[in-house]
Structure formats: C-alpha cells, structure tokens
C-alpha cells in the first residue's frame, strides 16, 4: 500500500522518499511500481515518457535520514497497532517539527496512534485512509484525532486533492 501511495504522489509531480523495513524491500516496492505503470500504459492511461519521469521522482531510503526536510509523511505500514506505533515513533524522531504526519489506517483510532508521538507532534497528525489500489482509486478519507488541528486536516485534504483524490465529505 505504501508504494502505491508514493506512486499517487509521484504521478502528480511530487518528489517522494519511500522506506520499508529493509532497503531490499524498499527497492522491491519501487520495482513493483514499474509493473503498475506498465499496466496503465497498456490501458492507454499513461505514456512511456510519463513512466520514466514518475519513477525518477521516487527515492528508496535505507533509513529515515532523508525524511529530515520533508513536509508530509504518509505512514502506511501493516495494519497492526504495535507495528504502526514503532514506525510513527521513528518518523516522529526523524522529521522536522512542522512536518505533517498522516497514518493510512481504516481501523485503528487516530488518537491512540497519536499518543506515541511527542505532544507537540499530535496537532499536525491525522489519518489519511487511501483505498486500494491507491494509485487508481480516487476515494480518500481524512480522519482527525482528538488533538488534530483543523489546519492539519485542511492541509492534508488540499494535498490529496492535488494528487487527484476525491475526499469523503467533499
């Protein structure tokens, strides 16, 4: 799911950094996107030139070092509360204070996940539930936690509109 979300952003012109448990898994995720785009080319929905440009916007990372200057992180690890908590703590440590963090979840309460973040990080944190496959499905749900600022919700919604998503409630 994370690679598909990254592809959604890259297809819309954004530079993207992706990270998985290992660099091998990260590289495999990016390589899988080549096949996803190839299917879009066969359907006449994407061009070969667009494919190369899009894939060049996705940078696999071995660690969170490359996350220090990003403005938005969408965490999309396996739908398991403990796994998400570990990933969110790592992202919280790596990102600049003003970075917005969104979690892709459909079942775990946002406030529960926000509790693992530094207190000052909870206001710029929300859920961003992408539907699968994320690079194709247009629907997206933004879910605030108890401490999420309305500005955070608005910024996530605007960013997701920029990548062609239709937001629940729009």
mmCIF file of the C-alpha atoms, coordinates in Angstrom:
data_MODEL
# 
_entry.id   MODEL 
# 
loop_
_atom_site.group_PDB 
_atom_site.id 
_atom_site.type_symbol 
_atom_site.label_atom_id 
_atom_site.label_alt_id 
_atom_site.label_comp_id 
_atom_site.label_asym_id 
_atom_site.label_entity_id 
_atom_site.label_seq_id 
_atom_site.pdbx_PDB_ins_code 
_atom_site.Cartn_x 
_atom_site.Cartn_y 
_atom_site.Cartn_z 
_atom_site.occupancy 
_atom_site.B_iso_or_equiv 
_atom_site.pdbx_formal_charge 
_atom_site.auth_seq_id 
_atom_site.auth_comp_id 
_atom_site.auth_asym_id 
_atom_site.auth_atom_id 
_atom_site.pdbx_PDB_model_num 
ATOM 1   C CA . UNK A 1 1   ? 0.000   0.000  0.000   1.00 0.00 ? 1   UNK A CA 1 
ATOM 2   C CA . UNK A 1 2   ? 2.812   2.420  0.820   1.00 0.00 ? 2   UNK A CA 1 
ATOM 3   C CA . UNK A 1 3   ? 4.381   2.082  -2.615  1.00 0.00 ? 3   UNK A CA 1 
ATOM 4   C CA . UNK A 1 4   ? 1.002   2.731  -4.258  1.00 0.00 ? 4   UNK A CA 1 
ATOM 5   C CA . UNK A 1 5   ? 0.523   5.849  -2.124  1.00 0.00 ? 5   UNK A CA 1 
ATOM 6   C CA . UNK A 1 6   ? 4.010   7.018  -3.090  1.00 0.00 ? 6   UNK A CA 1 
ATOM 7   C CA . UNK A 1 7   ? 3.122   6.415  -6.727  1.00 0.00 ? 7   UNK A CA 1 
ATOM 8   C CA . UNK A 1 8   ? -0.011  8.569  -6.357  1.00 0.00 ? 8   UNK A CA 1 
ATOM 9   C CA . UNK A 1 9   ? 2.150   11.497 -5.283  1.00 0.00 ? 9   UNK A CA 1 
ATOM 10  C CA . UNK A 1 10  ? 4.893   10.865 -7.857  1.00 0.00 ? 10  UNK A CA 1 
ATOM 11  C CA . UNK A 1 11  ? 2.326   10.678 -10.678 1.00 0.00 ? 11  UNK A CA 1 
ATOM 12  C CA . UNK A 1 12  ? 1.217   14.171 -9.666  1.00 0.00 ? 12  UNK A CA 1 
ATOM 13  C CA . UNK A 1 13  ? 4.716   15.644 -9.813  1.00 0.00 ? 13  UNK A CA 1 
ATOM 14  C CA . UNK A 1 14  ? 5.812   15.321 -6.180  1.00 0.00 ? 14  UNK A CA 1 
ATOM 15  C CA . UNK A 1 15  ? 9.267   14.116 -5.178  1.00 0.00 ? 15  UNK A CA 1 
ATOM 16  C CA . UNK A 1 16  ? 8.803   11.113 -2.877  1.00 0.00 ? 16  UNK A CA 1 
ATOM 17  C CA . UNK A 1 17  ? 11.011  9.201  -0.442  1.00 0.00 ? 17  UNK A CA 1 
ATOM 18  C CA . UNK A 1 18  ? 9.947   5.670  0.465   1.00 0.00 ? 18  UNK A CA 1 
ATOM 19  C CA . UNK A 1 19  ? 11.204  3.420  3.230   1.00 0.00 ? 19  UNK A CA 1 
ATOM 20  C CA . UNK A 1 20  ? 10.388  -0.127 4.242   1.00 0.00 ? 20  UNK A CA 1 
ATOM 21  C CA . UNK A 1 21  ? 11.887  -2.472 6.832   1.00 0.00 ? 21  UNK A CA 1 
ATOM 22  C CA . UNK A 1 22  ? 14.951  -3.079 4.658   1.00 0.00 ? 22  UNK A CA 1 
ATOM 23  C CA . UNK A 1 23  ? 16.400  -1.355 1.611   1.00 0.00 ? 23  UNK A CA 1 
ATOM 24  C CA . UNK A 1 24  ? 15.760  -4.561 -0.355  1.00 0.00 ? 24  UNK A CA 1 
ATOM 25  C CA . UNK A 1 25  ? 12.029  -4.389 0.424   1.00 0.00 ? 25  UNK A CA 1 
ATOM 26  C CA . UNK A 1 26  ? 12.018  -0.682 -0.395  1.00 0.00 ? 26  UNK A CA 1 
ATOM 27  C CA . UNK A 1 27  ? 13.673  -1.287 -3.759  1.00 0.00 ? 27  UNK A CA 1 
ATOM 28  C CA . UNK A 1 28  ? 11.311  -4.181 -4.460  1.00 0.00 ? 28  UNK A CA 1 
ATOM 29  C CA . UNK A 1 29  ? 8.356   -1.889 -3.745  1.00 0.00 ? 29  UNK A CA 1 
ATOM 30  C CA . UNK A 1 30  ? 9.621   0.663  -6.234  1.00 0.00 ? 30  UNK A CA 1 
ATOM 31  C CA . UNK A 1 31  ? 10.307  -2.046 -8.819  1.00 0.00 ? 31  UNK A CA 1 
ATOM 32  C CA . UNK A 1 32  ? 6.728   -3.295 -8.445  1.00 0.00 ? 32  UNK A CA 1 
ATOM 33  C CA . UNK A 1 33  ? 5.526   0.169  -9.409  1.00 0.00 ? 33  UNK A CA 1 
ATOM 34  C CA . UNK A 1 34  ? 7.179   -0.278 -12.796 1.00 0.00 ? 34  UNK A CA 1 
ATOM 35  C CA . UNK A 1 35  ? 4.668   -3.070 -13.431 1.00 0.00 ? 35  UNK A CA 1 
ATOM 36  C CA . UNK A 1 36  ? 1.771   -0.999 -12.138 1.00 0.00 ? 36  UNK A CA 1 
ATOM 37  C CA . UNK A 1 37  ? 2.632   1.786  -14.575 1.00 0.00 ? 37  UNK A CA 1 
ATOM 38  C CA . UNK A 1 38  ? 3.189   -0.698 -17.399 1.00 0.00 ? 38  UNK A CA 1 
ATOM 39  C CA . UNK A 1 39  ? -0.440  -1.840 -16.953 1.00 0.00 ? 39  UNK A CA 1 
ATOM 40  C CA . UNK A 1 40  ? -1.575  1.790  -17.123 1.00 0.00 ? 40  UNK A CA 1 
ATOM 41  C CA . UNK A 1 41  ? 0.411   2.218  -20.354 1.00 0.00 ? 41  UNK A CA 1 
ATOM 42  C CA . UNK A 1 42  ? -1.242  -0.877 -21.853 1.00 0.00 ? 42  UNK A CA 1 
ATOM 43  C CA . UNK A 1 43  ? -4.657  0.589  -20.993 1.00 0.00 ? 43  UNK A CA 1 
ATOM 44  C CA . UNK A 1 44  ? -3.708  3.870  -22.678 1.00 0.00 ? 44  UNK A CA 1 
ATOM 45  C CA . UNK A 1 45  ? -3.907  5.834  -19.405 1.00 0.00 ? 45  UNK A CA 1 
ATOM 46  C CA . UNK A 1 46  ? -0.189  6.592  -19.114 1.00 0.00 ? 46  UNK A CA 1 
ATOM 47  C CA . UNK A 1 47  ? 2.717   7.125  -21.513 1.00 0.00 ? 47  UNK A CA 1 
ATOM 48  C CA . UNK A 1 48  ? 6.171   5.569  -21.532 1.00 0.00 ? 48  UNK A CA 1 
ATOM 49  C CA . UNK A 1 49  ? 7.729   9.026  -21.039 1.00 0.00 ? 49  UNK A CA 1 
ATOM 50  C CA . UNK A 1 50  ? 5.487   9.659  -18.036 1.00 0.00 ? 50  UNK A CA 1 
ATOM 51  C CA . UNK A 1 51  ? 6.534   6.322  -16.561 1.00 0.00 ? 51  UNK A CA 1 
ATOM 52  C CA . UNK A 1 52  ? 10.248  7.135  -16.557 1.00 0.00 ? 52  UNK A CA 1 
ATOM 53  C CA . UNK A 1 53  ? 9.671   10.609 -15.150 1.00 0.00 ? 53  UNK A CA 1 
ATOM 54  C CA . UNK A 1 54  ? 7.301   9.333  -12.466 1.00 0.00 ? 54  UNK A CA 1 
ATOM 55  C CA . UNK A 1 55  ? 9.615   6.564  -11.305 1.00 0.00 ? 55  UNK A CA 1 
ATOM 56  C CA . UNK A 1 56  ? 12.548  9.017  -11.180 1.00 0.00 ? 56  UNK A CA 1 
ATOM 57  C CA . UNK A 1 57  ? 10.632  11.018 -8.556  1.00 0.00 ? 57  UNK A CA 1 
ATOM 58  C CA . UNK A 1 58  ? 10.619  8.073  -6.119  1.00 0.00 ? 58  UNK A CA 1 
ATOM 59  C CA . UNK A 1 59  ? 13.744  7.669  -3.971  1.00 0.00 ? 59  UNK A CA 1 
ATOM 60  C CA . UNK A 1 60  ? 14.165  4.494  -1.907  1.00 0.00 ? 60  UNK A CA 1 
ATOM 61  C CA . UNK A 1 61  ? 15.707  5.186  1.506   1.00 0.00 ? 61  UNK A CA 1 
ATOM 62  C CA . UNK A 1 62  ? 17.600  2.809  3.746   1.00 0.00 ? 62  UNK A CA 1 
ATOM 63  C CA . UNK A 1 63  ? 16.946  4.908  6.847   1.00 0.00 ? 63  UNK A CA 1 
ATOM 64  C CA . UNK A 1 64  ? 14.881  7.894  7.925   1.00 0.00 ? 64  UNK A CA 1 
ATOM 65  C CA . UNK A 1 65  ? 17.799  10.302 7.321   1.00 0.00 ? 65  UNK A CA 1 
ATOM 66  C CA . UNK A 1 66  ? 16.196  11.535 4.094   1.00 0.00 ? 66  UNK A CA 1 
ATOM 67  C CA . UNK A 1 67  ? 12.995  12.428 5.961   1.00 0.00 ? 67  UNK A CA 1 
ATOM 68  C CA . UNK A 1 68  ? 14.540  15.388 7.792   1.00 0.00 ? 68  UNK A CA 1 
ATOM 69  C CA . UNK A 1 69  ? 13.319  18.023 5.325   1.00 0.00 ? 69  UNK A CA 1 
ATOM 70  C CA . UNK A 1 70  ? 10.033  16.562 4.106   1.00 0.00 ? 70  UNK A CA 1 
ATOM 71  C CA . UNK A 1 71  ? 6.749   18.426 4.612   1.00 0.00 ? 71  UNK A CA 1 
ATOM 72  C CA . UNK A 1 72  ? 4.384   15.434 4.671   1.00 0.00 ? 72  UNK A CA 1 
ATOM 73  C CA . UNK A 1 73  ? 4.822   11.783 5.644   1.00 0.00 ? 73  UNK A CA 1 
ATOM 74  C CA . UNK A 1 74  ? 2.151   9.189  4.989   1.00 0.00 ? 74  UNK A CA 1 
ATOM 75  C CA . UNK A 1 75  ? 2.869   6.168  7.172   1.00 0.00 ? 75  UNK A CA 1 
ATOM 76  C CA . UNK A 1 76  ? 1.467   3.031  5.546   1.00 0.00 ? 76  UNK A CA 1 
ATOM 77  C CA . UNK A 1 77  ? 2.893   0.030  7.386   1.00 0.00 ? 77  UNK A CA 1 
ATOM 78  C CA . UNK A 1 78  ? 0.890   -3.134 8.007   1.00 0.00 ? 78  UNK A CA 1 
ATOM 79  C CA . UNK A 1 79  ? -2.481  -2.538 9.723   1.00 0.00 ? 79  UNK A CA 1 
ATOM 80  C CA . UNK A 1 80  ? -1.269  -3.527 13.186  1.00 0.00 ? 80  UNK A CA 1 
ATOM 81  C CA . UNK A 1 81  ? -1.364  -1.134 16.129  1.00 0.00 ? 81  UNK A CA 1 
ATOM 82  C CA . UNK A 1 82  ? 2.061   -2.055 17.541  1.00 0.00 ? 82  UNK A CA 1 
ATOM 83  C CA . UNK A 1 83  ? 3.775   -2.006 14.139  1.00 0.00 ? 83  UNK A CA 1 
ATOM 84  C CA . UNK A 1 84  ? 2.313   1.417  13.409  1.00 0.00 ? 84  UNK A CA 1 
ATOM 85  C CA . UNK A 1 85  ? 3.382   2.751  16.815  1.00 0.00 ? 85  UNK A CA 1 
ATOM 86  C CA . UNK A 1 86  ? 7.001   1.733  16.193  1.00 0.00 ? 86  UNK A CA 1 
ATOM 87  C CA . UNK A 1 87  ? 7.029   3.312  12.718  1.00 0.00 ? 87  UNK A CA 1 
ATOM 88  C CA . UNK A 1 88  ? 5.383   6.518  13.947  1.00 0.00 ? 88  UNK A CA 1 
ATOM 89  C CA . UNK A 1 89  ? 7.911   6.922  16.768  1.00 0.00 ? 89  UNK A CA 1 
ATOM 90  C CA . UNK A 1 90  ? 10.740  6.612  14.227  1.00 0.00 ? 90  UNK A CA 1 
ATOM 91  C CA . UNK A 1 91  ? 9.120   9.116  11.858  1.00 0.00 ? 91  UNK A CA 1 
ATOM 92  C CA . UNK A 1 92  ? 8.482   11.497 14.773  1.00 0.00 ? 92  UNK A CA 1 
ATOM 93  C CA . UNK A 1 93  ? 12.195  11.451 15.632  1.00 0.00 ? 93  UNK A CA 1 
ATOM 94  C CA . UNK A 1 94  ? 13.366  11.902 12.043  1.00 0.00 ? 94  UNK A CA 1 
ATOM 95  C CA . UNK A 1 95  ? 11.122  14.700 10.779  1.00 0.00 ? 95  UNK A CA 1 
ATOM 96  C CA . UNK A 1 96  ? 11.298  18.440 11.274  1.00 0.00 ? 96  UNK A CA 1 
ATOM 97  C CA . UNK A 1 97  ? 8.800   19.812 13.820  1.00 0.00 ? 97  UNK A CA 1 
ATOM 98  C CA . UNK A 1 98  ? 6.478   21.357 11.223  1.00 0.00 ? 98  UNK A CA 1 
ATOM 99  C CA . UNK A 1 99  ? 6.201   18.156 9.155   1.00 0.00 ? 99  UNK A CA 1 
ATOM 100 C CA . UNK A 1 100 ? 2.659   16.817 8.930   1.00 0.00 ? 100 UNK A CA 1 
ATOM 101 C CA . UNK A 1 101 ? 2.335   13.106 9.567   1.00 0.00 ? 101 UNK A CA 1 
ATOM 102 C CA . UNK A 1 102 ? -0.623  11.088 8.326   1.00 0.00 ? 102 UNK A CA 1 
ATOM 103 C CA . UNK A 1 103 ? -1.306  7.443  9.012   1.00 0.00 ? 103 UNK A CA 1 
ATOM 104 C CA . UNK A 1 104 ? -3.036  5.238  6.472   1.00 0.00 ? 104 UNK A CA 1 
ATOM 105 C CA . UNK A 1 105 ? -5.435  3.233  8.616   1.00 0.00 ? 105 UNK A CA 1 
ATOM 106 C CA . UNK A 1 106 ? -9.009  2.087  8.345   1.00 0.00 ? 106 UNK A CA 1 
ATOM 107 C CA . UNK A 1 107 ? -9.475  0.585  11.788  1.00 0.00 ? 107 UNK A CA 1 
ATOM 108 C CA . UNK A 1 108 ? -7.035  1.931  14.392  1.00 0.00 ? 108 UNK A CA 1 
ATOM 109 C CA . UNK A 1 109 ? -8.140  5.056  16.298  1.00 0.00 ? 109 UNK A CA 1 
ATOM 110 C CA . UNK A 1 110 ? -6.074  8.095  15.314  1.00 0.00 ? 110 UNK A CA 1 
ATOM 111 C CA . UNK A 1 111 ? -5.914  9.383  18.892  1.00 0.00 ? 111 UNK A CA 1 
ATOM 112 C CA . UNK A 1 112 ? -4.499  6.051  20.056  1.00 0.00 ? 112 UNK A CA 1 
ATOM 113 C CA . UNK A 1 113 ? -1.704  6.296  17.472  1.00 0.00 ? 113 UNK A CA 1 
ATOM 114 C CA . UNK A 1 114 ? -1.112  9.990  18.218  1.00 0.00 ? 114 UNK A CA 1 
ATOM 115 C CA . UNK A 1 115 ? -0.348  9.075  21.828  1.00 0.00 ? 115 UNK A CA 1 
ATOM 116 C CA . UNK A 1 116 ? 3.051   7.633  20.786  1.00 0.00 ? 116 UNK A CA 1 
ATOM 117 C CA . UNK A 1 117 ? 4.104   10.954 19.252  1.00 0.00 ? 117 UNK A CA 1 
ATOM 118 C CA . UNK A 1 118 ? 5.714   13.858 21.065  1.00 0.00 ? 118 UNK A CA 1 
ATOM 119 C CA . UNK A 1 119 ? 2.959   16.118 22.453  1.00 0.00 ? 119 UNK A CA 1 
ATOM 120 C CA . UNK A 1 120 ? 3.817   18.932 20.034  1.00 0.00 ? 120 UNK A CA 1 
ATOM 121 C CA . UNK A 1 121 ? 3.531   16.498 17.090  1.00 0.00 ? 121 UNK A CA 1 
ATOM 122 C CA . UNK A 1 122 ? -0.085  15.490 17.793  1.00 0.00 ? 122 UNK A CA 1 
ATOM 123 C CA . UNK A 1 123 ? -1.701  18.640 16.344  1.00 0.00 ? 123 UNK A CA 1 
ATOM 124 C CA . UNK A 1 124 ? -0.129  18.091 12.890  1.00 0.00 ? 124 UNK A CA 1 
ATOM 125 C CA . UNK A 1 125 ? -1.150  14.387 12.844  1.00 0.00 ? 125 UNK A CA 1 
ATOM 126 C CA . UNK A 1 126 ? -4.218  12.783 11.292  1.00 0.00 ? 126 UNK A CA 1 
ATOM 127 C CA . UNK A 1 127 ? -5.419  9.736  9.445   1.00 0.00 ? 127 UNK A CA 1 
ATOM 128 C CA . UNK A 1 128 ? -5.408  9.585  5.650   1.00 0.00 ? 128 UNK A CA 1 
ATOM 129 C CA . UNK A 1 129 ? -7.202  6.422  4.597   1.00 0.00 ? 129 UNK A CA 1 
ATOM 130 C CA . UNK A 1 130 ? -6.322  5.600  0.995   1.00 0.00 ? 130 UNK A CA 1 
ATOM 131 C CA . UNK A 1 131 ? -8.326  2.930  -0.777  1.00 0.00 ? 131 UNK A CA 1 
ATOM 132 C CA . UNK A 1 132 ? -6.577  0.110  -2.613  1.00 0.00 ? 132 UNK A CA 1 
ATOM 133 C CA . UNK A 1 133 ? -5.016  0.253  -5.106  1.00 0.00 ? 133 UNK A CA 1 
ATOM 134 C CA . UNK A 1 134 ? -4.095  3.772  -4.046  1.00 0.00 ? 134 UNK A CA 1 
ATOM 135 C CA . UNK A 1 135 ? -2.678  4.832  -7.405  1.00 0.00 ? 135 UNK A CA 1 
ATOM 136 C CA . UNK A 1 136 ? -6.005  4.054  -9.104  1.00 0.00 ? 136 UNK A CA 1 
ATOM 137 C CA . UNK A 1 137 ? -8.741  4.539  -6.509  1.00 0.00 ? 137 UNK A CA 1 
ATOM 138 C CA . UNK A 1 138 ? -9.785  8.173  -6.165  1.00 0.00 ? 138 UNK A CA 1 
ATOM 139 C CA . UNK A 1 139 ? -11.563 7.991  -2.811  1.00 0.00 ? 139 UNK A CA 1 
ATOM 140 C CA . UNK A 1 140 ? -9.746  9.138  0.328   1.00 0.00 ? 140 UNK A CA 1 
ATOM 141 C CA . UNK A 1 141 ? -10.867 9.699  3.904   1.00 0.00 ? 141 UNK A CA 1 
ATOM 142 C CA . UNK A 1 142 ? -9.122  12.159 6.239   1.00 0.00 ? 142 UNK A CA 1 
ATOM 143 C CA . UNK A 1 143 ? -9.661  11.362 9.927   1.00 0.00 ? 143 UNK A CA 1 
ATOM 144 C CA . UNK A 1 144 ? -8.657  13.785 12.695  1.00 0.00 ? 144 UNK A CA 1 
ATOM 145 C CA . UNK A 1 145 ? -7.636  12.678 16.174  1.00 0.00 ? 145 UNK A CA 1 
ATOM 146 C CA . UNK A 1 146 ? -8.738  14.479 19.337  1.00 0.00 ? 146 UNK A CA 1 
ATOM 147 C CA . UNK A 1 147 ? -5.691  16.782 19.223  1.00 0.00 ? 147 UNK A CA 1 
ATOM 148 C CA . UNK A 1 148 ? -5.533  17.272 15.438  1.00 0.00 ? 148 UNK A CA 1 
ATOM 149 C CA . UNK A 1 149 ? -5.735  20.918 14.387  1.00 0.00 ? 149 UNK A CA 1 
ATOM 150 C CA . UNK A 1 150 ? -8.299  21.857 11.760  1.00 0.00 ? 150 UNK A CA 1 
ATOM 151 C CA . UNK A 1 151 ? -5.424  23.408 9.795   1.00 0.00 ? 151 UNK A CA 1 
ATOM 152 C CA . UNK A 1 152 ? -3.784  19.967 9.597   1.00 0.00 ? 152 UNK A CA 1 
ATOM 153 C CA . UNK A 1 153 ? -6.954  18.401 8.217   1.00 0.00 ? 153 UNK A CA 1 
ATOM 154 C CA . UNK A 1 154 ? -7.275  21.205 5.660   1.00 0.00 ? 154 UNK A CA 1 
ATOM 155 C CA . UNK A 1 155 ? -3.644  20.877 4.545   1.00 0.00 ? 155 UNK A CA 1 
ATOM 156 C CA . UNK A 1 156 ? -3.885  17.095 4.149   1.00 0.00 ? 156 UNK A CA 1 
ATOM 157 C CA . UNK A 1 157 ? -7.143  17.452 2.242   1.00 0.00 ? 157 UNK A CA 1 
ATOM 158 C CA . UNK A 1 158 ? -5.665  20.059 -0.102  1.00 0.00 ? 158 UNK A CA 1 
ATOM 159 C CA . UNK A 1 159 ? -2.551  17.972 -0.707  1.00 0.00 ? 159 UNK A CA 1 
ATOM 160 C CA . UNK A 1 160 ? -4.677  14.929 -1.505  1.00 0.00 ? 160 UNK A CA 1 
ATOM 161 C CA . UNK A 1 161 ? -6.835  16.948 -3.889  1.00 0.00 ? 161 UNK A CA 1 
ATOM 162 C CA . UNK A 1 162 ? -3.608  17.912 -5.673  1.00 0.00 ? 162 UNK A CA 1 
ATOM 163 C CA . UNK A 1 163 ? -2.953  14.220 -6.332  1.00 0.00 ? 163 UNK A CA 1 
ATOM 164 C CA . UNK A 1 164 ? -6.441  13.764 -7.740  1.00 0.00 ? 164 UNK A CA 1 
ATOM 165 C CA . UNK A 1 165 ? -8.212  12.257 -4.758  1.00 0.00 ? 165 UNK A CA 1 
ATOM 166 C CA . UNK A 1 166 ? -11.907 12.695 -4.039  1.00 0.00 ? 166 UNK A CA 1 
ATOM 167 C CA . UNK A 1 167 ? -12.394 13.247 -0.342  1.00 0.00 ? 167 UNK A CA 1 
ATOM 168 C CA . UNK A 1 168 ? -15.210 11.703 1.632   1.00 0.00 ? 168 UNK A CA 1 
ATOM 169 C CA . UNK A 1 169 ? -17.446 14.601 2.642   1.00 0.00 ? 169 UNK A CA 1 
ATOM 170 C CA . UNK A 1 170 ? -16.467 16.871 -0.251  1.00 0.00 ? 170 UNK A CA 1 
# 
